[in-house]
Amino acid sequence: MFGRKEKHAPQVSYDKEKQKPVLRCSICTGEQVFGFRSRETGKFEEVSLIRNEKELKEVLGQYGIALDEVEKVY
């Protein structure tokens, strides 16, 4: 019930023309959240909490995004 969820297709759609991949990082706690920011409105859409490098690579792989494309925002 509370175990790790099954891996499946991404739930949030990603449009390279309208969205930019972003990793929001907290300076105080070190928490990282991956998501997409609208290029038009700046609105952030959360995709996943990132606890380690492996999880980040998995999420980027699901969306076909290279690590150098991701902007870090503090």
C-alpha positions as CSV (number, residue, x, y, z in Angstrom):
1,M,0.0,0.0,0.0
2,F,2.7,2.5,1.0
3,G,5.5,0.9,-1.0
4,R,7.3,2.4,-4.0
5,K,5.0,3.1,-7.0
6,E,5.3,1.2,-10.2
7,K,7.2,3.0,-13.0
8,H,5.0,4.0,-15.8
9,A,4.7,6.7,-18.5
10,P,5.0,10.3,-17.5
11,Q,1.8,11.9,-16.2
12,V,2.7,15.5,-17.1
13,S,3.0,16.5,-20.7
14,Y,6.1,18.3,-21.8
15,D,6.2,20.7,-24.8
16,K,9.7,21.9,-25.6
17,E,8.4,25.0,-27.3
18,K,6.3,26.2,-24.4
19,Q,8.0,24.7,-21.3
20,K,11.5,24.7,-19.8
21,P,12.7,21.9,-17.5
22,V,13.6,23.2,-14.1
23,L,15.0,21.8,-10.9
24,R,13.9,23.9,-7.9
25,C,16.4,23.7,-5.1
26,S,15.9,24.9,-1.5
27,I,19.0,26.6,0.0
28,C,17.9,25.8,3.5
29,T,16.8,22.2,3.3
30,G,18.5,21.0,0.2
31,E,15.1,19.7,-1.1
32,Q,14.9,19.4,-4.9
33,V,11.8,19.3,-7.0
34,F,11.8,18.7,-10.8
35,G,9.2,20.2,-13.0
36,F,8.5,22.4,-16.0
37,R,8.1,26.2,-16.1
38,S,6.0,27.9,-18.7
39,R,8.0,30.1,-21.0
40,E,4.9,32.4,-21.4
41,T,3.6,32.7,-17.8
42,G,6.4,31.5,-15.6
43,K,4.1,29.1,-13.9
44,F,5.9,26.0,-12.4
45,E,4.3,22.6,-12.8
46,E,5.8,20.1,-10.3
47,V,6.6,16.6,-11.6
48,S,8.6,14.8,-8.9
49,L,10.5,15.2,-5.7
50,I,14.2,14.3,-6.3
51,R,16.0,12.6,-3.4
52,N,19.1,11.5,-5.2
53,E,21.0,11.6,-8.5
54,K,19.5,8.2,-9.6
55,E,15.9,9.6,-9.3
56,L,16.9,12.7,-11.3
57,K,18.3,10.5,-14.1
58,E,15.2,8.4,-14.2
59,V,12.9,11.4,-14.5
60,L,15.0,13.0,-17.2
61,G,15.1,9.7,-19.0
62,Q,11.3,9.5,-19.0
63,Y,11.0,12.8,-20.7
64,G,14.1,12.5,-22.9
65,I,15.9,15.5,-21.4
66,A,19.6,15.9,-21.0
67,L,21.0,17.1,-17.7
68,D,22.6,20.2,-19.3
69,E,19.1,21.3,-20.4
70,V,17.8,21.6,-16.9
71,E,17.9,25.0,-15.2
72,K,18.5,25.1,-11.4
73,V,16.5,27.7,-9.6
74,Y,17.0,28.6,-5.9
